[in-house]
Amino acid sequence: MALSVETESHIYRVLRTASGAAAHLLAFGFTIFVAVLARPGSSLFSWHPVLMSLAFSFLMTEALLVFSPESSLLRSLSRKGRTRCHWVLQLLALLCALLGFSLVILHKEQLGKAHLATWHGRAGLLAVLWAGLQCSGGVGLLYPKLLPRLPLAKLKLYHATSGLVGYLLGSASLLLGMCSFWFTTTVTGGVWYLAVLCPVITSLVIMNQVSNAYLYRKRMQP
């Protein structure tokens, strides 16, 4: 028996609300897990995984979920208010990422180790650089008069698409970090697989949100 359009729409909204809630919990839980594992302050390196997970797992996820119609924690705010919160969270994520990346460079200098010798390091550098460019591009949306020749709708589409790519780069760097010697010697077995699922699931939720809000909608327009 076929479901009515209203029933299908309700089920879809429930699923999106549940997936958004899961993304909130997983992003927060993963960041706490890494913080407990790294014991920040125990060494210079200990701050690196904490800051990077805070940037790319928690703050960036929350910055994007701000615009979710079903699972945003700030639904009561106006669109302008949520945009400001998004900007602040993204800026905090960039600052944490820059600090975390700088600390691991200093750590390698102290040990005399080579820089960017692993895929994790290269992906992390690319993610940090992309986040910086993305924040710079966001200024054009905050102040559209700076780019008068580009329609605002196209600017939003480009920004959303670029932001999704940047988020996936950050998630990729986290996943590669979980393959590092430091992580695999501490986290093993089923716990390792559960940790890996956190950025994977949040990435799928964010991909679905951005696709439905911008990419799919744009394809359906005549």
C-alpha positions in Angstrom: 0.0 0.0 0.0 1.5 3.3 -1.1 2.0 6.0 1.5 0.4 9.4 1.0 2.6 12.4 0.2 2.0 13.8 3.7 3.0 10.6 5.4 6.2 10.3 3.3 7.0 13.9 4.1 6.5 13.4 7.8 8.6 10.2 7.9 11.3 12.1 6.0 11.3 14.9 8.5 11.5 12.5 11.4 14.5 10.7 9.8 16.2 14.0 9.2 15.6 15.1 12.8 16.9 11.9 14.1 20.0 12.0 11.9 20.7 15.6 12.9 20.4 14.7 16.6 22.8 11.8 16.0 25.3 14.2 14.3 25.2 16.6 17.3 25.8 13.7 19.7 28.5 12.0 17.6 30.4 15.3 17.0 30.4 16.2 20.7 31.1 12.7 21.8 34.0 12.2 19.5 35.6 15.4 20.5 35.3 14.5 24.2 36.7 11.0 23.5 39.8 12.4 21.8 40.3 14.9 24.6 40.2 12.1 27.2 42.5 10.1 25.0 45.1 12.8 24.4 45.1 14.3 27.9 45.7 17.9 26.8 48.6 19.5 28.7 50.5 16.3 29.2 52.7 17.2 26.2 52.9 19.7 23.4 51.6 17.2 20.9 48.6 16.4 23.2 46.9 19.7 22.1 47.1 18.8 18.4 44.4 16.1 18.3 42.2 17.9 20.7 42.2 21.2 18.8 41.8 19.5 15.4 38.9 17.4 16.5 37.3 20.4 18.2 37.7 22.3 14.9 36.6 19.7 12.3 34.4 17.5 14.3 32.5 19.7 16.8 32.6 23.4 15.8 32.4 22.9 12.0 29.6 20.3 12.4 27.6 22.7 14.6 28.3 25.6 12.3 26.6 23.7 9.4 23.8 22.2 11.4 22.8 25.7 12.4 20.9 25.9 9.1 19.2 22.5 9.4 15.4 23.1 9.5 14.8 20.0 11.6 17.8 19.7 13.9 19.3 23.2 14.4 19.7 24.1 18.0 19.0 27.8 17.1 15.7 27.4 15.1 14.2 30.2 17.2 16.7 32.7 15.7 16.2 34.6 12.5 18.1 33.6 9.4 20.4 36.6 10.0 21.0 35.5 13.6 21.8 31.9 12.5 24.1 33.3 9.8 26.1 35.2 12.4 26.3 32.2 14.7 27.5 30.2 11.7 30.2 32.7 11.0 31.4 32.8 14.6 31.5 29.0 14.9 33.4 28.7 11.6 35.9 31.4 12.7 36.5 29.5 15.9 37.0 26.3 14.0 39.6 28.0 11.8 41.4 29.4 14.8 41.5 26.0 16.5 42.7 24.3 13.3 45.4 26.9 12.8 46.6 26.5 16.4 46.5 22.7 16.3 48.4 22.6 13.0 51.0 25.1 14.3 51.6 23.1 17.5 52.2 19.8 15.6 54.7 21.7 13.4 56.5 22.9 16.5 56.4 19.4 18.0 58.0 17.9 14.9 60.7 20.7 14.8 61.6 19.8 18.4 61.9 16.1 17.5 63.7 16.8 14.2 61.0 14.9 12.3 60.0 15.6 8.7 56.9 17.7 8.0 53.9 16.5 5.9 55.5 13.0 5.5 52.1 11.3 5.8 48.8 11.5 4.1 47.3 12.6 7.4 49.6 15.6 7.5 48.9 16.5 3.9 45.2 16.2 4.2 45.3 18.3 7.4 47.2 21.1 5.7 44.8 21.1 2.8 41.8 21.1 5.2 43.2 24.1 7.1 44.0 26.0 4.0 40.6 25.3 2.5 38.9 26.4 5.8 40.8 29.7 5.6 39.7 30.3 2.0 36.1 29.3 2.9 36.0 31.8 5.7 37.3 34.5 3.4 34.6 33.6 0.9 32.0 33.9 3.6 32.8 37.6 4.0 31.3 38.1 0.5 28.0 36.6 1.8 28.1 38.7 4.9 28.7 41.8 2.9 27.4 41.1 -0.6 28.1 44.7 -1.7 31.7 43.7 -1.9 30.8 41.4 -4.9 28.1 43.3 -6.7 28.6 41.4 -10.0 27.7 38.0 -8.7 24.1 37.1 -7.8 23.6 36.3 -4.2 21.9 33.0 -5.0 25.0 31.8 -6.9 27.3 33.0 -4.1 25.3 30.9 -1.6 25.4 27.9 -3.9 29.2 28.2 -4.4 29.8 28.8 -0.7 27.7 25.8 0.3 29.4 23.5 -2.2 32.9 24.7 -1.3 32.0 24.4 2.4 30.9 20.8 1.9 34.2 20.0 0.2 36.1 21.6 3.1 34.1 19.7 5.7 34.8 16.4 3.9 38.5 17.3 3.8 38.5 17.9 7.5 36.7 14.6 8.1 39.2 12.9 5.9 42.1 14.3 7.9 40.4 13.0 11.1 40.0 9.6 9.6 43.6 9.4 8.5 44.6 10.6 12.0 42.9 7.5 13.4 45.2 5.4 11.3 48.3 7.0 12.9 50.6 5.2 15.2 49.6 7.3 18.2 45.9 6.5 17.8 46.1 2.8 16.8 48.4 2.0 19.7 45.9 3.4 22.1 42.6 2.5 20.5 42.0 -1.0 19.2 39.3 -3.4 18.4 35.7 -2.4 18.3 36.3 1.0 19.9 38.5 2.0 16.9 35.7 1.1 14.5 33.2 3.1 16.6 35.5 6.1 16.6 35.8 5.9 12.8 32.0 5.8 12.4 31.7 9.2 14.1 33.1 11.4 11.3 31.7 9.1 8.7 28.1 9.4 9.9 28.4 13.2 10.6 29.7 13.6 7.0 26.8 11.7 5.6 24.4 13.9 7.5 26.0 17.1 6.4 26.2 15.9 2.8 22.4 15.2 2.9 21.6 18.6 4.4 23.7 20.6 1.9 22.4 18.5 -1.0 18.8 19.0 -0.1 19.2 22.7 0.8 21.2 23.8 -2.3 22.4 21.2 -4.8 19.3 19.1 -5.3 17.1 22.2 -5.2 19.2 23.9 -7.9 19.0 20.8 -10.2 15.2 20.8 -9.9 14.9 24.4 -10.9 14.0 24.9 -14.6 
